[in-house]
Amino acid sequence: MDLETTIVGAGPYGLSIGAHLKAKRRRHQIFGSSMESWREHMPEGMFLKSEPFASNLWDPGRRFTFQRYCRAHGLPYQAVGRPVSLELFLKYAEWFRQSTQQEPIDKRVVALRRSADGFELRLSDGEVLTSRRVVLATGHMSYQVTPPELADLPEPMVAHSSRMREVRHYARRSVTVIGAGQSALETAALLHEAGSQVHLLVRESRIEWNSPSKPRSLLERIQAPDAGVASGWSSVAISELPRTFRRVFAPEKRHRFVASSYGASGSWWLRDRLDGRIEISLGSHVEAAAVSDGQVRLRLAGAGGTREITTDHVIAATGYRVDVERLAYLDAGLVSEIRREAGGIPALSSTYETSVPGLYMVGLTSSPVFGPIMRFMYGAKHVAPLLARRLR
């Protein structure tokens, strides 16, 4: 084997796992551009939805937390109630990478298949390597969901919110945003502030707004503790006991819970940036779409019947769905060996290993198995030390 353990992906999960493996002197290599999807695809000016205390990458001694970064650089820090900007978070992530002495190889894995004693990886420059074990930490980009009514329309007239890139490119253009979650709401706010004419389409009859977060008294925190996702004792359980979640609940129940819990809602600090500032159509959805005279023509259905609108661009902030068959770099034969719980959801052991020995899947891919916390960087807190113990 050329490599002992390969980590595919250099985001929060890849870097956190790498930090733990390095501390235990486990031979490994990370492939991917550090924090690529955050740097290249998330819109400039955005803020993280996670609270500052939950916006960490994870090293074994927790010496390189977001709080310590702020203190080391003379920046204000507040555990809750002070949204973290993307710009600041990326600076912190780079500080974490340097502090943990990690050097991901800036090459993409474009093909992964089984070999006699492990796995064969082909890189974007044509190099071929073998590895005894592989950890897939490639995030959410492969799983984006676009409504079928929009699927055949060309980019950039129609784009998923994960691929819209710089909001300034939409200045002085009409943009219709579809969705009611944080991504849709923040995208709409950023576009409006960049000079776009924004129309937000929401299928539900209302937008759910999270309650304002702020420092609380000890009694309030005992009654409803802050957790990696939301607050309250049930959220603490979801945030801190992912392996218990997997063990206690049957797959069907887990899948339903992950799909329906901690759903579409907006952070409290977004509301004033939207209310009364953009057009919002509640109880509306796209029934049909087509390109006409250089614009997108949408037929909308709602309680009042149907109507048509035209727009220069459509941004679908319509979420993600785990399906291992959409991981394009996986060899078809390898995909066929991965046992599923349902559809494209992989069956994972308590240590995140697939039915293919030596192949591990973490992050969003593991969320239907280990719970909603795996949709967030906070989940790396649990994965990284566990894999460092497992991958001897």
C-alpha positions as CSV (number, residue, x, y, z in Angstrom):
1,M,0.0,0.0,0.0
2,D,1.2,3.5,-0.8
3,L,-1.0,4.9,2.0
4,E,-2.3,3.6,5.3
5,T,-5.4,5.8,5.6
6,T,-6.7,8.2,3.1
7,I,-9.2,11.0,3.9
8,V,-11.1,12.3,0.9
9,G,-12.1,15.9,1.7
10,A,-10.4,18.7,3.6
11,G,-13.4,20.4,5.2
12,P,-14.3,20.5,8.9
13,Y,-14.6,16.7,9.2
14,G,-11.5,15.9,7.2
15,L,-9.3,18.4,9.1
16,S,-10.7,17.3,12.5
17,I,-10.1,13.6,11.7
18,G,-6.7,14.4,10.4
19,A,-5.8,16.4,13.6
20,H,-6.7,13.4,15.8
21,L,-4.8,10.9,13.6
22,K,-1.8,13.1,13.6
23,A,-1.8,13.4,17.3
24,K,-1.8,9.6,17.6
25,R,0.9,9.4,14.9
26,R,-1.3,7.4,12.6
27,R,-0.1,7.4,9.0
28,H,-2.6,9.2,6.8
29,Q,-3.0,11.6,4.0
30,I,-5.8,14.1,3.2
31,F,-6.7,14.9,-0.4
32,G,-8.6,18.0,-1.3
33,S,-8.4,21.8,-1.2
34,S,-8.8,23.0,2.4
35,M,-12.3,24.2,3.1
36,E,-13.0,24.3,-0.7
37,S,-16.8,24.3,-0.6
38,W,-16.9,27.0,2.0
39,R,-14.4,29.2,0.1
40,E,-15.6,28.6,-3.4
41,H,-19.3,28.1,-3.2
42,M,-20.8,29.8,-0.1
43,P,-21.8,33.4,-0.8
44,E,-19.7,36.3,0.3
45,G,-21.2,38.1,3.3
46,M,-23.0,35.1,4.8
47,F,-23.0,34.2,8.5
48,L,-23.0,30.7,10.0
49,K,-26.2,29.6,11.5
50,S,-24.4,27.7,14.2
51,E,-23.6,29.5,17.4
52,P,-20.0,30.5,18.1
53,F,-19.5,27.7,20.8
54,A,-20.6,25.2,18.1
55,S,-18.5,26.6,15.3
56,N,-15.3,24.6,16.0
57,L,-13.0,22.3,14.3
58,W,-11.8,19.6,16.6
59,D,-8.3,18.7,17.8
60,P,-7.7,16.2,20.7
61,G,-6.8,18.7,23.4
62,R,-9.3,21.3,22.1
63,R,-6.4,23.8,22.0
64,F,-7.5,25.3,18.8
65,T,-11.2,26.2,19.3
66,F,-12.9,29.2,17.7
67,Q,-12.9,30.9,21.1
68,R,-9.1,30.5,21.5
69,Y,-8.6,31.9,18.0
70,C,-10.6,35.0,18.9
71,R,-8.7,35.5,22.1
72,A,-5.4,35.0,20.4
73,H,-6.2,37.6,17.8
74,G,-7.9,40.1,20.1
75,L,-11.4,39.6,18.7
76,P,-14.6,39.7,20.7
77,Y,-16.1,36.3,21.5
78,Q,-19.5,35.4,22.9
79,A,-20.6,31.8,23.1
80,V,-24.2,32.6,21.8
81,G,-25.9,35.5,20.2
82,R,-23.0,36.8,18.1
83,P,-23.2,35.4,14.6
84,V,-20.0,34.2,13.0
85,S,-19.2,35.5,9.5
86,L,-18.0,33.2,6.8
87,E,-14.9,35.4,6.4
88,L,-14.0,35.1,10.1
89,F,-14.7,31.3,10.1
90,L,-12.4,30.7,7.1
91,K,-9.6,32.6,8.8
92,Y,-10.2,30.5,11.9
93,A,-10.2,27.2,9.9
94,E,-6.9,28.2,8.2
95,W,-5.4,28.9,11.7
96,F,-6.6,25.5,12.9
97,R,-5.0,23.8,9.8
98,Q,-1.7,25.5,10.4
99,S,-1.8,25.0,14.2
100,T,-2.4,21.3,13.8
101,Q,0.4,21.1,11.1
102,Q,-1.8,19.6,8.4
103,E,-1.0,19.8,4.7
104,P,-3.8,18.4,2.6
105,I,-2.7,17.5,-1.0
106,D,-4.6,19.9,-3.2
107,K,-5.7,17.2,-5.7
108,R,-9.2,15.8,-6.2
109,V,-9.9,12.1,-6.0
110,V,-11.7,11.4,-9.3
111,A,-12.0,7.6,-9.1
112,L,-12.1,5.2,-6.2
113,R,-12.3,1.4,-6.5
114,R,-11.5,-1.8,-4.7
115,S,-8.0,-3.3,-5.1
116,A,-6.6,-6.6,-3.9
117,D,-5.7,-5.4,-0.4
118,G,-7.6,-2.1,-0.1
119,F,-8.5,0.6,-2.5
120,E,-7.1,2.3,-5.6
121,L,-7.4,6.0,-6.0
122,R,-7.0,8.0,-9.2
123,L,-6.2,11.7,-8.7
124,S,-7.1,14.7,-10.8
125,D,-3.6,14.9,-12.2
126,G,-3.7,11.2,-13.3
127,E,-1.6,9.8,-10.5
128,V,-2.8,6.4,-9.1
129,L,-2.3,5.4,-5.5
130,T,-3.3,2.6,-3.2
131,S,-4.6,2.9,0.3
132,R,-5.5,0.3,3.0
133,R,-8.4,2.4,4.2
134,V,-10.4,5.3,3.0
135,V,-12.6,7.9,4.9
136,L,-15.0,9.8,2.7
137,A,-15.5,13.3,4.1
138,T,-16.7,15.1,1.0
139,G,-19.6,17.0,2.4
140,H,-22.8,18.1,0.8
141,M,-22.1,19.2,-2.8
142,S,-23.0,15.9,-4.5
143,Y,-26.4,15.7,-2.7
144,Q,-28.0,18.9,-3.8
145,V,-31.7,18.6,-4.7
146,T,-33.3,20.8,-7.4
147,P,-37.1,20.6,-8.1
148,P,-37.8,18.4,-11.1
149,E,-39.6,21.3,-12.7
150,L,-36.3,23.2,-12.9
151,A,-33.9,20.3,-13.5
152,D,-33.7,20.7,-17.3
153,L,-33.1,24.5,-17.3
154,P,-29.6,25.8,-17.9
155,E,-27.1,27.3,-15.4
156,P,-26.7,30.1,-14.5
157,M,-30.4,30.9,-15.2
158,V,-31.2,28.3,-12.7
159,A,-28.8,27.2,-9.9
160,H,-28.9,25.5,-6.6
161,S,-28.0,27.8,-3.7
162,S,-24.8,25.8,-3.2
163,R,-23.6,26.8,-6.6
164,M,-24.6,30.5,-6.9
165,R,-21.1,31.8,-6.0
166,E,-20.8,35.6,-5.8
167,V,-24.0,37.5,-5.1
168,R,-22.7,40.6,-6.9
169,H,-23.1,38.8,-10.2
170,Y,-26.8,39.1,-9.7
171,A,-26.9,42.8,-9.1
172,R,-29.6,44.8,-11.0
173,R,-31.2,41.5,-12.0
174,S,-34.5,39.9,-11.0
175,V,-33.9,36.8,-8.9
176,T,-36.5,34.3,-7.6
177,V,-35.4,32.3,-4.6
178,I,-37.2,29.1,-3.7
179,G,-37.2,27.8,-0.1
180,A,-37.9,28.7,3.5
181,G,-34.7,27.5,5.3
182,Q,-31.6,29.4,6.4
183,S,-30.0,29.1,3.0
184,A,-33.0,30.5,1.1
185,L,-33.6,33.4,3.6
186,E,-29.9,34.4,3.8
187,T,-29.5,34.1,0.0
188,A,-32.5,36.4,-0.5
189,A,-31.2,38.9,2.0
190,L,-27.7,39.0,0.4
191,L,-29.1,39.3,-3.1
192,H,-31.4,42.2,-2.0
193,E,-28.5,44.0,-0.3
194,A,-26.4,43.5,-3.5
195,G,-29.0,45.3,-5.6
196,S,-31.1,42.5,-6.9
197,Q,-34.8,42.5,-7.2
198,V,-35.7,39.5,-5.1
199,H,-38.9,37.4,-5.0
200,L,-39.0,34.6,-2.4
201,L,-41.2,31.6,-3.0
202,V,-42.2,29.6,0.1
203,R,-44.3,26.5,-0.1
204,E,-45.5,26.7,3.5
205,S,-48.0,29.2,4.8
206,R,-45.5,30.9,7.0
207,I,-41.8,31.4,7.6
208,E,-40.4,29.8,10.8
209,W,-38.1,32.2,12.6
210,N,-35.8,31.0,15.4
211,S,-36.1,32.8,18.7
212,P,-33.3,35.3,19.4
213,S,-30.3,33.8,21.1
214,K,-28.5,35.5,23.9
215,P,-26.5,34.8,27.1
216,R,-28.9,33.3,29.7
217,S,-28.9,32.8,33.4
218,L,-27.7,29.5,35.0
219,L,-31.3,28.5,35.8
220,E,-32.4,29.1,32.1
221,R,-29.5,27.1,30.9
222,I,-30.3,24.2,33.2
223,Q,-33.9,24.2,32.0
224,A,-33.0,24.3,28.4
225,P,-29.2,23.9,27.8
226,D,-27.5,25.1,24.7
227,A,-26.6,22.3,22.3
228,G,-25.0,21.7,19.0
229,V,-28.4,22.0,17.3
230,A,-30.8,24.4,19.0
231,S,-31.3,24.3,22.8
232,G,-33.2,22.0,25.2
233,W,-32.5,18.6,26.6
234,S,-33.7,16.7,23.5
235,S,-31.3,18.7,21.4
236,V,-28.5,17.9,23.9
237,A,-29.3,14.2,23.3
238,I,-29.2,14.6,19.5
239,S,-26.0,16.6,19.7
240,E,-24.1,14.4,22.1
241,L,-25.3,10.9,21.6
242,P,-25.2,10.0,17.9
243,R,-24.2,6.4,18.4
244,T,-27.0,5.9,20.9
245,F,-29.4,7.4,18.3
246,R,-28.2,4.8,15.8
247,R,-28.4,1.9,18.3
248,V,-31.8,2.7,19.8
249,F,-33.9,3.6,16.8
250,A,-34.8,1.4,13.8
251,P,-33.6,2.7,10.4
252,E,-37.1,3.8,9.2
253,K,-37.7,5.9,12.3
254,R,-34.2,7.4,12.2
255,H,-34.7,8.4,8.5
256,R,-38.1,10.0,9.2
257,F,-36.7,11.9,12.2
258,V,-33.7,13.2,10.3
259,A,-35.8,14.3,7.4
260,S,-38.4,16.1,9.5
261,S,-36.5,17.5,12.5
262,Y,-34.6,20.8,12.7
263,G,-36.2,21.7,9.4
264,A,-36.6,24.9,7.4
265,S,-36.2,28.0,9.6
266,G,-34.3,31.3,9.7
267,S,-32.0,32.8,12.3
268,W,-33.5,35.6,14.3
269,W,-30.8,38.1,13.0
270,L,-32.1,37.7,9.4
271,R,-35.7,38.7,10.0
272,D,-35.1,42.5,9.9
273,R,-33.2,42.1,6.7
274,L,-36.2,40.6,4.9
275,D,-39.4,41.8,6.4
276,G,-40.9,44.6,4.2
277,R,-37.8,44.6,2.0
278,I,-38.5,41.9,-0.6
279,E,-41.5,40.3,-2.2
280,I,-42.5,37.0,-0.4
281,S,-45.1,34.6,-1.8
282,L,-46.3,32.2,0.9
283,G,-48.1,29.0,0.0
284,S,-46.7,29.0,-3.5
285,H,-44.7,26.5,-5.5
286,V,-43.4,26.1,-9.0
287,E,-45.7,24.0,-11.2
288,A,-43.8,24.5,-14.5
289,A,-40.8,26.4,-15.8
290,A,-39.3,27.3,-19.2
291,V,-36.9,29.7,-20.8
292,S,-38.5,32.4,-22.8
293,D,-36.8,35.5,-24.4
294,G,-33.8,35.2,-22.2
295,Q,-35.7,34.9,-19.0
296,V,-37.2,32.1,-16.9
297,R,-41.0,31.9,-17.1
298,L,-42.5,30.2,-14.0
299,R,-46.0,29.0,-13.5
300,L,-46.8,29.2,-9.8
301,A,-49.6,27.4,-8.0
302,G,-51.0,28.5,-4.7
303,A,-54.2,28.9,-2.7
304,G,-55.4,31.6,-5.1
305,G,-54.9,29.5,-8.2
306,T,-52.1,29.7,-10.8
307,R,-50.2,32.6,-12.1
308,E,-47.1,33.3,-14.2
309,I,-44.0,35.4,-13.5
310,T,-40.8,36.0,-15.3
311,T,-37.4,36.3,-13.7
312,D,-33.8,36.6,-14.8
313,H,-32.5,33.9,-12.4
314,V,-33.9,31.2,-10.2
315,I,-32.0,30.1,-7.1
316,A,-33.2,26.8,-5.7
317,A,-32.4,26.7,-1.9
318,T,-34.1,23.3,-1.7
319,G,-31.7,21.3,0.4
320,Y,-29.9,18.0,0.0
321,R,-30.6,14.2,0.0
322,V,-28.1,11.5,0.8
323,D,-27.6,9.1,-2.1
324,V,-24.2,7.3,-2.3
325,E,-24.8,6.7,-6.0
326,R,-24.4,10.4,-6.6
327,L,-20.8,10.3,-5.4
328,A,-19.4,10.4,-8.9
329,Y,-15.9,9.3,-8.0
330,L,-17.0,5.9,-6.7
331,D,-16.6,3.0,-9.0
332,A,-19.9,1.4,-10.0
333,G,-18.7,-2.0,-8.7
334,L,-17.7,-0.4,-5.3
335,V,-21.1,1.3,-5.1
336,S,-22.9,-2.0,-5.7
337,E,-21.0,-3.5,-2.7
338,I,-22.2,-0.9,-0.2
339,R,-25.2,-2.2,1.7
340,R,-28.0,0.3,2.1
341,E,-30.5,1.0,4.8
342,A,-32.9,2.4,2.3
343,G,-32.5,4.0,-1.2
344,G,-29.1,5.7,-1.3
345,I,-28.5,5.7,2.5
346,P,-25.5,3.5,3.4
347,A,-25.7,1.1,6.3
348,L,-22.9,2.1,8.7
349,S,-21.4,0.4,11.6
350,S,-21.1,2.1,15.0
351,T,-17.6,3.3,13.8
352,Y,-18.9,4.7,10.5
353,E,-17.6,1.8,8.4
354,T,-19.6,0.7,5.4
355,S,-20.3,-2.9,4.5
356,V,-17.1,-2.7,2.4
357,P,-14.3,-3.3,5.0
358,G,-12.0,-0.3,5.3
359,L,-14.4,2.2,3.7
360,Y,-15.8,4.9,6.1
361,M,-18.4,7.6,5.5
362,V,-18.8,10.6,7.7
363,G,-20.6,14.0,7.8
364,L,-23.8,14.5,5.9
365,T,-23.6,11.1,4.4
366,S,-23.9,9.5,7.9
367,S,-26.7,11.8,9.1
368,P,-29.6,9.3,8.4
369,V,-27.8,6.8,10.5
370,F,-26.3,8.9,13.4
371,G,-28.8,11.8,13.4
372,P,-29.2,15.5,12.5
373,I,-26.0,16.5,14.2
374,M,-24.0,15.0,11.4
375,R,-25.4,17.7,9.1
376,F,-23.3,20.2,11.1
377,M,-19.6,20.6,11.8
378,Y,-20.3,19.9,15.4
379,G,-20.7,16.3,14.6
380,A,-16.9,16.0,13.9
381,K,-16.5,16.3,17.6
382,H,-17.7,12.7,17.9
383,V,-16.3,11.2,14.6
384,A,-12.7,12.4,14.9
385,P,-11.7,10.8,18.2
386,L,-13.6,7.6,17.4
387,L,-11.9,7.1,14.1
388,A,-8.5,7.9,15.6
389,R,-9.0,5.0,18.0
390,R,-10.4,2.7,15.3
391,L,-7.8,3.3,12.5
392,R,-4.7,1.7,14.1
